[in-house]
Amino acid sequence: MIGRIISHYKILSKLGEGGLGVVYRAEDSKLGRPVALKFLLSQLTQDVEAKERFINEARAASSLDHSSICTIYEIGKTEDDQLFIAMALCEGESLKAKIANGPLDVEDAVGIAAQVAAGLARAHGKGIFHRDIKPSPIMVTSDGDVKIVDFGLAVLAGQARLTRTGTTSGTAAYMSPEQARGEALDHRTDIWSLGVVLYEMLTGLLPFKGEYEPALIYSILNDKPAPMSSLRPGVPRELDRVVKKALAKNQGDRYQNVTDLLADLQAFAVGQTRGAQQRSRARPTRTRQTTQRKRSIAVLPFRSLSDSKEDEYFSDGTTEDIITQLSKISELRVISRTSIMRYKQTQKSIPEIGRDLGVGTILEGSVRRAGDRVRVVAQLLDAHTDEHIWAETYDREMKDVFAIQSDVAEKIATALRAELSPVEKERIERKPTESTEAYSDYLKGRFYWNKRTEDDIRRAIEYFNRAIEKDPRYAVAYAGLASACAVLSPYAGLPQNETMPKAEAAARRALELDPTLAEARAVLGTIRQDWSWDWVGAESEYKRAIELDPNYPTTHLWYSNMLCDRGRFDEALAESELAQDLDPLSLVISSSVGSVLFYMRQYDKAIEQCRKTIELDPDFPLAHYALGAVYEAQGKFDEAIAEVRKARMLGYDNPFAQGLLGCCYARSGKRNEAAEILNELLQSSEQGRAASYGIALVYHGLGDKGKAFEWLERAFRERLAPPNGVHVEPVWDSVRSDPQFVAILKRAGLEK
């Protein structure tokens, strides 16, 4: 086969051969990319039924668009009717080869198993199950990404009876009892096989043994595997429980779906179980795993039992303040407000919420406010079992509300055995204000700030200012004012010179009063990034903010944006994933992860991430805008236009969206529509809106480089928008080497 040309594939070398087929490395001459070609053995391709099953399964596998499943490009046949599948070439090492070098680290083994489970969940959801999960068809890339290959072949071979063609003792070692008996199979056979693989990764040994195949089958049907912790002391007992359940001989006692197995693996990974390892303080770098070793907690929205519905802001504020207090404890991983507010009136059980958020404990409670009295009931629950860990009722005067919040935080730290440093204890017990009226206004400001519309942000600014008037030394009120002013520009379409100076003044005053406020530090970081273009200073502020409060997801998000703008994509992705760990259901953060992948030119992964965000909320405009940007970069202009138009319809109707839409219109040949958008933007610019960058985009799409560069430089010069990511934006790739473009970036300080 070496050297042959099959369709538009040139076969270069042989990659491997098994009982069912042979795989070759080939080059796709049309797209200039390496591929893998898999051919069925001749004795199978001559069987009419086998051929049809192969075709059906290959088609099904091609529908499994998932990062853990090897992508199938097409199914074809040679001139002599030999069927083949063309698929992505997965560079890396097979799991079989990795295990041959000895047991894997616990964290690596669980991570690989979780990725395999996620891929199987997608397949099972489509009615497809693998039937031959084992280490050899699981590839692990150098980046730790897992790819399942051979979808379809195992099903084609049947594998229901040992006498079927292609069965080997290696395959038999991973067979479920029902598979070994030749019974009808369902998705639970894959769960068993994955349990065997996880056992082998952690111990280097198979759970069932036999010198020959009948003896091996007997062991599968009758023997109990030795606990992994008895073979390798470092394996936590919780993983023993997970594997034991996956290897239940009775299908009804096994995990009934792979998503439950995945949830338990993820729960272990984020430190949700008592057997999870504690976070290593000596780790020098912040990666996504640093949050996964912390004791984890989510504070569900406290229920308002007050007679007045207007007191909803007070119950929401109490929830947020307790989250803030807990976030000051470095040994806790605390889910952010954005994610927990989705459960405000949920019917989900505590274990379901725990699995959604990947936490081990959940705090819930209620608040009743009457006159100058407040009653707070709080209870801490085990997210696995829904069992009570700790509960307390507080019935005090309103002036004691801060003492209640501090006590709750300290009691939770004690219950979770999280060490509280003297500095953290002092920060938690510090009273932010003596004025209950100022506190009430502050909570109202937070209430409206979290709604994130132009009108609500303006109302938030009003309430923060009221709180400051009642207590001029109220540091967190200044921090809230700074955050609101910092984001007003994009929501209101105002030039930054009207908003950023106010944000900076408020942030600096907040830090004068309380130098430990991470929120104020983060605001200074975004001001230096977007307004001053002081990259070194911005990074310094973000790092300091993270030191003060590693649980504040906004800092990680804004820091990720800055790193991305500077072309430090790997670091940017790590920071955005950290933000997502802390705020798993945040739509803004989820979109940001997709944007980083977009800037990395990983368009398929970016599309997948944008779609995940849209699944969370189909009406979230930023996700549609981000998806439109990816489609534009791929040259899929009709799809891009549809997504950006939807983003505008849903409320993201600013000069950036207008500019991208006009650019897409122009590049798709719809120049009249592009001209209409351009006129809208020019009028907006005359009215003082920050439209320069959008205008530059439309001229760029129309092919008018002179005008595009003129407006781009104006956008930089007037600071009407923060287009500091221009030197990494794919939309400008066609002019990236143009001397005039390079000169503009240099004058803006974006290039050396």
N, C-alpha and C positions, 0 to 999 in steps of 0.2 A: 504493500500500500504506500510505502514511503515514496514521495515524489508525485503520486497521482493527483489529478485535479478532479474533485467531485463537485459538480455544480460550479460555484465560484469559490470553493475552498481548496487550497493546496495543502496536502498532508505533508507534515514536516517530520514528525517522529511519533513513536509509539509511547503512550503514557502508562498503559497497564492493561491487564487482561484478567478476566475472571471466568466463573462457570457459565455466565450468561452472555457476555459480550466482550468487546475490545474497544479501547478508547485511544484516540490519536490526538496529538496537537496539530492544529492546522492554522492557516492564515486566511482570513476573509479578504479576498482581493477587492471586493467592492468598497468595504469600509476601512480596510487597512488595519484590522484588529485581530489579535489572536483568539482562537476559539478552540473548543474541544468537540471532536466528532465521535459519537458513540454508535457503533454498529452492533446489531444483534448477530449472534452466531447463526450460521446458515441453517442448522437444523431447526431453529425456531422461526426463521423468516420464511421457511417453506410451508409452514403450517398456517392455513387461511385464518383460523380462529385466533391463533397467536398474533398474526399480523394485525388483525382488526383490534384486538385488545391493546396491543402496543400503541397503535395510532390513537385510540381513544384515551389511553392513559397519558400519552405524551401531550395530547391536547389539554387534558385536565391539568397536568403539571405546569403547562405554559401559562395557565391562568393564575398560578400561585405567585403573585407579585409580592415578594417578601424578602427582606434583607438577609434572612437566614436560609433561603432556598436558592439554589443555583438557577439562574435565569435560563430558560429555554428560548432559543431564537426561532427555530423552525424544525419541522420534520420533513425529510425528503427521502429519495431513493436513487440509487445508482442506475446506470444504464442496464445493468443485469438484475434490476429489481431488488437490490439489497437495501433494506431500510436503514436510515441513520437519523440521529438527532443531533442538531447543532446547538451547542449551549455555551454559556460563558465559561471561559477558562479560569478556574479557581486556583490561583497561585498560592502555595502554602504547603503545609504539612498535614498529612492525614492524622486523625486522632489516634489511629492504630499505631502510627510511628511514634507519636508523643508518649503514649502509654508504655511503649517498648523501652523507653528510657527510664521508667520508674513511675511511681504514683505522682499525680499532679498536686500542686498546692491546693488547699481546700477552696480558696477564693477563685482560682482559675477553673477548677472542676465545676463548681457551682455556676460560675458564669457561662461556661460552655454548655452545661446542661440546660440552663435557662434559655439560651439562644436556640438550642435545638427544640425545646418545648414550645417556644414562641413560633418557630417555623411549623411545627406539627399542629399547633392550634389553628394556624391559617389553613393548613391542608384539611384538617378535620372539619373545619367550618365549611369547606367546599365539598364535603363528603368523600374525601380522599384519605386513605391511610397507607403508610409506607410499607409495612409488613416485613421490613428487613433492616430495621435500625440497628446499627452496630458501628464500631469505631472506623472501619475502613471507608464507608461512604460519607464520613463527616470530615470536612476539610477545615483547618484553622489557619487563617492568614497571619502574616507577621504582625498585623495590628490587633490580633485577637478576635477578629470577626469570624463567625462560624457559617459554613455553607453546607447544607444537606444536598447530596447529589443522588443520582440513581432513582429518582421518582419514576414510577411506572415499571421498571424492570422487575423489581421484586414482586409486584402484583402480577405482572405477566407470567412470571414463573410459577405463580400460585403459592408455593411454599406452605401449602396446607398439609401436605403429606411429605414425609421424608424421602419417599421414593421418586418425587418429582425431579426432573432434570434441573441441574444447577444447584441442588442442595449440597452443602458441605458441612463438615463438623464445626467449622467456624461459625456458620450461620446458625446451626442448631444450638450453639451455646447461648444465643440471645433469643431463642424462641420462647413464647409464652406457653403455658401448659395446654391451652386450647389449640394452639398452633401445632404443638408436638403431637396432640391426639388426632389431628386432622379434622378438627371441628370448624364450623363456620366462625369467621373472624369479624371483629369490629375494631373501632379505634383504640380499645383498651389493650390490644396486643402491642401497639406502639408504646403505650405507657409502661408496660412490663419491660420491653426491650430497652427503653431509656433508663429504667431503674437498674438494669444489668450494667449498662454502660457507665452510669454514675458510680456504681459500686466498684467497677474495675478502675475508673479514673482515680478513685480515692485510695484504693488498696493495692492496685497493681495485679489483683487476682480476680478470677471469675467467681461468682457466688455459688455456682453449681459445677460439679466436676465429674469427669468420667474419662477413662483411658480410651474408650471407643464410644461410638455414637449411641448405641442402646443404653450403655451405662450412664451417659450424660443425660439422656432423656429420662431415665429412671430418677436421677437426682433432681431434675427440674420438677417432676411430678410428685416427688415424695419428700425430699430433704428440705430442711430449713437452713438458710445460709447463716454463717457465723456473723455476729454483729461486727460492723466495720470498726467500731471503737476497740474491739478485742484484738484486731489485726494491726491497727494503727492508732495508738493512743491519742494522737492529735485530732482525730475526727470527732467533732461534737456529737453528742447524743441526739440532738435534734435532727441531724442528717440521717442517723440510723432510723429514726422514726419515719422520715420521708421515704427512704429507700424501702423500708419494710412494708409500707403501705403500697408503694408502686409494685412490689413483688408479691402481693397477696395472690395466692394460687386461685382462690375463688374470685371470679371477675367482679362480683358484687361487693367484695371487700376492698377492692382496689380503688384508686382514684377513678371517679366516674367520668371525668373529662380532663384533658391535659392542661386546661387553664387553671384548675385547682392545684395541680402539681406545680405549674409555673408560679402561682401566687405564693406557695410555700417556699419555693426556691428564692423568689424575690424577697420574701419576708425575712428569710435567713440572711440574705445579702445585705439588707439595710439594717441589720441588727435588731430585727423585730422579735427574735426569740431569746430566751435566757441563755442559750448555748452559743450565741453569737460572740465573736471576739470583740474586745474593746478597741477603740480607735487608738492607734499608735501616735503619741504626741510628738515623737521624734521625726515623723515623716516631714521632709522639708518642703515638699511641693503640694499644692492644693489640686487634687484631682477629684473626679466624681466619687471615687471610692472613699475619700476622707469623710464624707457625710454618711456613708453607708455603715460605718462602724460605731456611730454614736447611738445612744439610747434615743429612741424616736417617739415623738408625741404629736398629736393633733388636738387642737382645742376647738371643739364644735361650737357653732354660734349659740351663745347663751339665750335661753328663751326669756322673753319679756313677759312678766306676769303683772305688770302695772296696769292700772285702769285706763290710762291714757295711751292711745296708739302712738302719740307723738314721742313717747319715751322709747321708741324703738332705737333711736340713735344712742340711747344710754346703754341698752343691752349690747348693741353692736360695739360700742366703745369699750365696754367692760371686757368683752371678748378680745378685742384688739390689744388692750393694755395688758391683759394677762399673757397674750402671745409675746408682746414686747418684753415683759419681765422674764419669761422663760427663755427668750432668745439671748438674754445676757449670760446664761449659763453655758459655758463652752462645751460641756460634755453632753449636752442635749442637741438633738436634731429636731427642730420645731417647724412644722408645716406653716407656711405663710397664710395670711388672711384670705387672699384671693381664692385659694383652693378650698378652704374650709367653708367659705360663705356659700358654696354650691350645695351645701347640705343643710341649709337654713330650715327648710321644712321637708326634709327628706323622709321617706318611708324605709330607707335602707337600714339594715341591722348594723350593729357595731362591728362584727367581723367583716361584713361587706365593705364598710367604709375603711376599715383597717387595711384590707387588701387593695382597695382603690388607691390609697395614699401611701401604702408601704410603710406603715408605722406599727409599733408594738403596743402603744398605749393611747387611750383617748380620754380627754377631759370633757365632760359635759356638765351643764348646770342651768340655773335660772336666776333671774334678777327681778326683784320687786322694789320699786321706788315709791315712797309715799311721804310727801312733805320733806322733812329733813332726816328721814330714816331710810335705810336701804337694807334689804335682805338678800343675801347671796347664798345659793346652795350649789356646791361643787362636788363632783364625784369622779374619781379616776378609775378607768376600766381597762382590763386586759383586752386588747383588740382581737386576740385569738378566741378567748373563751367567753367574753362578755362578763367576766367575774369582777367584782369590786376589789380594788386594791386599797383605796382610801376615799373617805368622804367627810365633808365638813359643812356645817351651816353657820353662817355669820349673820347676826341681826344687830346692826350698829347704826350710829349716826352717820349722816352723809359725809361728814368731815373725815371719817375713818375709812373711806373707800380705798385709799391708797394702801393703808395698812392691810386691808383684806387682800388686795392683789399681791402684795409682797408676801403675805403669809401663805397664800395658795402656791406661789412659785417655790417657796422654800420647802413646804410640805411635799410637793411633787418631787423636788430634787432628793429629798430624804427617802421617799417611797421608791424611787428608781435608782437609789444608791449612786446618784451623780454627785461627785465632789464639788462643793461650792467654795471657791477661793474667797479670801477676805475682801478682795477688791470687788468681786462679783456680788458678794453679800451686801457690801456698802452701796453699790449701784442699785441693787434691787430695793433696798430699804429707804433710799433717798426719796423724799417727798417732793414732787415736781412743783407744787403750788399750794399756797394756803387758802386760796380763793376757790370755793366750790362753784361759784358763778363763772369764774374764768374757765374752770375745768369743764363745765357744761357747754360753754361756747366752743371750747377746743374740740370736744366730742362731736359737736354739730359740724365743725369744720372738717373733721376726719370723715364724717358720714357723707358729706357732699363731695369731698375730694375723691373718695373711692368710687363715685359714680362715673367719673371721667368723661364728662361732656363739657363743652365750653361754659354753658350756663352754670352747671354745678361747680366747676372749678372757680368761677367768679364768686359764687356764694360761699365756697370754702374760704377763699381769701378774705371775704367780709367777716366771717366768724372767727378766723384766726386773728384778724386785727382787733376784733372785739375782746377776745381773750387777752391779748397783749395790753389793751387799754386798761383792763381790770387788774392785770398783774404784769407790769413792765419787765419783770424778771422771770417770766415764764418761758424757759428755754425751749421746751418741745413745741410750744405754740409758734415760736420763731422758725423752728425747723419745718413745721407743717406749712407755714407761709412760704418758706424758701422753696419747698418741693412744688407747691401749687404754682408759684410764679415761674419756676423753671420749665414746667410743661405747658404753660398757657400759650406760648407762641405757636406750636404746631396745631393745637386745637382751635385757636382763634384766628390763625393766619396772620398774626401780628409780627412785625419785625422784632428781632431779638433785642435790639437796642432799647425797646420799650419794656421788656420783661426781665432780661438777665441782670441788669444792674440792681433791680429790686430783689431778685432772688439771691444775689451775692450778699447784699447788705443784710438780709434776714439771716442767711446762713452764718455769716461771720458774727452777728450778734448772738445767735444761738450758741456758737462755740465759745464766745467770751463768757457766757453764763454757765455752760456745761461743756467742757472740752471732750467729753466722752460720747457725744451724740453722733452715732454713725450716719444717721440720715443727713445731717448737715454736712458732714464730710463728703458724702456721696454727691450732694448737690454741688459742692465746690468742684468736685471732679468733673461733673458734666458741664459746668460753666467753663472750666479751663479747656475742656475738650471741644465743645461746640461753639464757644464764644471767643475765647482767647487763643485757641489752637496751640495751647501749651501742653504738648503731649507728655513731657516728663512730669510736669506739675500735676496733670490729670491722673497719671498712673500713681503718683505718690499719694494723692488724696484717696483714690480708690483702695489702695493697699492699706492705708491707715483706717479707712472705714471698715474694711473686712476684719482687721485686727480687733477693732472695737466691738463689732457684731458680725461674726461669720454667718449668722442665720438670717441676715437681711438680704433677701433675694434681689432687690432692686440694684444694690451695689454690684453684685455679680453680673447682672444683666447689662448695666451701663458700662462696666469695665469690659465686658465681652464686646460691646459695640466699639469701644475705643481700640481694642486689640485687633478687631476685624478691620477697622479703618486703616490701621497701620500695617496690614498684611500679615499679622501674626495669627494665622488662622487656627492652628492647633491649640494655642492657648485660649483663643476666643471660644472655640467649641467647648473646651474644658470648663470655662467659666459659665457659659450659657447652660451647660448640662448641670453644673452645680446649682445654678438658679432654679432649674427645673426640678432637681431633687428637693429643694426647699419649698417649691410652689408647683407641685406636679400638675395641677389643673389650670394653671395660669395660661390664658390664651395668648397674651403678649409674649410671654417667655417661650411658649411652644413655637410661635411664629418666628421668634428670634433665632431659635435653633435652626429652623429651616433657612433663614436668611444667611446664617454663617455657612451652611452647606452650599448655598447658592453662590456666595462669594468664593468658595473653594472650588467652584465649577463642578461640584458633585450634584449635577442636576437631577438625576433619578432619585437620589436620597433626599434632596431638597423637596421634590414633588411629594414624596412619601410623607415627609414631615408636615408639609402644608396640608395634606389631606387628613392627617391625624388631627390637626388643629380644627379643621372644618368639621370632622366627625364630632368633636367636643361641642362645637357651636357653629352650625351652618351659616349663621348670620354674623359671624365675626369678620368685619371688613378687612382687617390687616392681613389675615390669612389669604383672602382672595387676591389682595394686592400683591403679596409676596409670590403667590402662585402665578399670577400674571407676569411678574418680572422674570420668573424662570422660563415660562413659555416664550417670552420675547427673546431671551438669550438663545433658545433652541430654534428660533425662527418659526415657531408655531403662532403666527400672528392672530389668526382668528380666535384661537383658544385664549391668547393673551388679552385680546380686546374684550372678550366675554367676561373674564375674571376681573379685569380692572373696572369695567363698567359696573359689575356687581358690587365691587368694593365702594365705588362712588355712591351707588344707590343705597348702600347700607350705612353710609355716613362718613366714609373716608374720602371726602371730596375736597382735597386740598391741591395746591399747585404741583406737588409731587405726583399725585395720581393723574391729574390732568396732563402733565407733561409726558408721563409714560404712555398714557392713552393716545395722545397726539402723535408720539413717536411711532407707536404700533400702527396707527392709521396710515401714517406716511410710508412706512416700510412695507405695508401690505398693498400699497397702490391706491389707497383711499385718500387722496391728497385734499379733496374738498373738505372731508371730515376733519382732517388734520388742520386745515386752515381755520376752520371754525373754532377748534380748540385753541389755536394760536391767538386768535382775536380775543377770546375770553381771557386768556392769560395776560395779554398786553393791556387790556382794560383793567385787570386786577392790579397790575404793576403800577399803572397810572394812579390807582386809588390807594397806593401805599402798601399793598399786600406783598408778601415775600414770594414773588412769582418768577424771579430771574432764572432760577435753576430749571423750572418747568419749561420756560420759554426756550432755554438752551437745548433741552431734550427734544422739543418739537423741531427746531431748526436742524438739529443733528439728524433726526429721522428723515427730514426733507432733503438732506444732502447738502445743506448750505453751511459749510464749515465756517465760513467767515462770521456769519451771524451767530452760529452756535458758540464759537469761541468768544465772541464779543460778550454775549449774555452770560456765559460761564464765568468769565473773568469778572463781570459786574457782580455776579452772585458772591464770588469770593471777596471782592473789594468792599461791598456794602454790608457784608454779614447778614444779608436778608434771609439766608437759610444756611443750614450747616452741611453743605455738600462735601465734607472732608473725606468722604469715602470714594470720591470720584476716581482716584487712582487705582481702586480695586473693583469698581463697578463694571460688570461685564458689558453693559450697554455701550461703554466707550472703547471697547476692545479694538474696533476697526480703525480708530485714530490714535491708538495708544503710542505709536512710534512717531507720530507727526511732530515735527520740531516745534510748531506753534503750540500744540497741546502740552508738550513737555515743558515749554517755557512758561506757560500759564501756571502749571503745577509748581514749578520752581519759585515763581514770584509769590505764590500763595504759601510757600513754605512746606508744601506737601511732598516735594522731592528734593534730594540733595543735589 
